[in-house]
């Protein structure tokens, strides 16, 4: 699998972490991350439409 620079940096940061925080509400956090990603994609789509 080919990773871009951001993904490589992220994996290095995870590997170098001393400890991880326990998440009790994993499903809620995952849903919030999905919503944030969708909003980001919608923003970039709107920017691309305005530029074109």
N, C-alpha and C positions, 0 to 999 in steps of 0.2 A: 504494500500500500504506500503510495506516495503522499507525503504530508507537506503542506505548505509551511512557511516560516512561523505563522501564528500557532498552528497546531503543534509544531515542534517546541516552541517556547512554552506553550501550555503544558505539554507532557513533562518538560524539564522542571517546571514550577511544581507540578504535582509530585514528581519524583523527589524533589528537594524539600517537600513539606515535612515538618517535624511531627505534626499530628493533624488529625481531621476532626471536625466538629460533628457531633451526632445530630442527625436531623430526624425529629419525631414525626414531622408532617411531610414526608417525602412526596406523596402524591400531590399535595397542594403546591409544593415547591416546583415539582415537575410541570404542573399545569401553568404556573406563573411563568416559567421559563419558555414554554411553548407559546404562550400569548405574547411574551416579549419578542420572541423570534418572529412571529407572524406580523406583529406591528412594525418591526424593523424592515422586513421584506416589503410590506406595503408602502412604507416611506420611500425605500429605494426604488420601487416600481413607479411611484408617483414622480420622483425626481427624473427617472429615465424618460417618462412620458413627456414631461415639461421640456426636457433638453431636446428631444427629438422633434 
